[in-house]
Amino acid sequence: MRTSQLDLFGADFTADPHPELRRLRSESPVHHDPATGLWLVSRYADVRAALADPEAFRPDNALTAVTPISRPVLRVLARAGFSLPPTLANNGTDTHTGLRRLVAGFLTPARVAAFEDRIAELCEERLRTPADLHAELARDLPCVVLMEVLGISDVDVPALKAWSTASLELFWGNPSPERQHELAVDASAFHRWLTARIRAASPGGDDLFSALVAHGTPVREAAGLCYFLLIAGQETTTQLLSTLLDRVLRHPDVWLRLADGEPGLAAACVEEVLRREPPVTTWRRVTSRPVALSGVDLPAGAPLLLMLAGTGSDPDVFAEPESFCPGRPGARKHLAFGYGRHFCLGAGLARLEGEVVLRTVARRFPDLRLASPEPPPMLGLLSFRAPLGVAVV
Ligand code: HEM
């Protein structure tokens, strides 16, 4: 395996990770990356086995900054009272069940389904003369939807987006110390805003902050949970929408069938994009005891990078994985939303947003085309990958 050339933050890997992911799966399915210290696990069966066993493969490192944060920047965060104690994705303790149940109450299938018309309305409002579907549609729509789902009002959406994109880069990017400082200022402002909203919440309200207070969640835990949820619940869907629109517009025949209203096709396209180009490309776990994966022995305490994006193209599970084939058999077996105890709580909402947006845009603009066949500029973080623009004509 050509270890020296693998750069998880490199332009080549971001532009198209599939050649490297294919090589990893076949030549080195459990591969130590010296640059990050992570063990890259790339086969579907291994990734699923790790996700299915949260005792041996703990989630404690899910939100750890991959690029160590410098001391002066840690002081900026500490002054803001910033901390990410175990709450949801990074919680292997027994407080996880109660907090997960609390958040799941906002995302029941019935509550999510009730948002279908609202998502279509928000989409219509944003589509006058489309020029960049990322800036006009994908960037803000999931944030507006999430705030309404969680009952949170009086939100400055552009500010929240700036805070959350900065947070993604701080924890999953490879920023210089100077850049870390800028990002930490935004992350701290976000955390301070959340803490103030939680302190001001009354236990009788029907919004997320009130529910956390009524649950008796300490402010530090509540702020950490909201920090994760308000980022995870909309940045990932922004990424899904941009990827989805970019990918499907590359198949004009499929676009026309969507414009004609073919039943089930929009949902099938969402699944196919999640399988092949998932927005959450990797997720971390840490071993609690010595384990073996694909014949490789790992000690206790080994940090793993589960290559979700590679699992959707594992030929042992998906035939002809490189072809775009909406409606393929077993399409929903992908691991784009994880698996097991920490399975994504927002999968239903993200799927609905993808489906409604795709359907609405295609019906309204059946002749829409990408402005250029060239690959778009991409967001390329350790765990997140998506187009930063979807220019159309
Ligand atoms: C396309 C969009 C999304 C993708 C690809 C995605 C992906 C993921 C992944 C890979 C995990 C880790 C699962 C595991 O460890 O097994 C996760 C966890 C989670 N996601 Fe999502 N997600 C998306 C949208 C959302 C939305 C819209 C919400 C909320 C409204 C959300 C809330 C959560 C929560 C709360 C967890 C932690 C669950 C737990 O630890 O119990 N996600 N997501």
Boltz pocket constraint, residues with backbone or C-beta under 6 A from the ligand:
constraints:
  - pocket:
      binder: B
      contacts: [[A, 51], [A, 59], [A, 88], [A, 89], [A, 90], [A, 100], [A, 103], [A, 107], [A, 146], [A, 229], [A, 232], [A, 233], [A, 234], [A, 236], [A, 237], [A, 240], [A, 278], [A, 279], [A, 280], [A, 282], [A, 283], [A, 335], [A, 336], [A, 337], [A, 338], [A, 339], [A, 340], [A, 341], [A, 342], [A, 343], [A, 344], [A, 345], [A, 346], [A, 347], [A, 349], [A, 350]]
      max_distance: 6.0
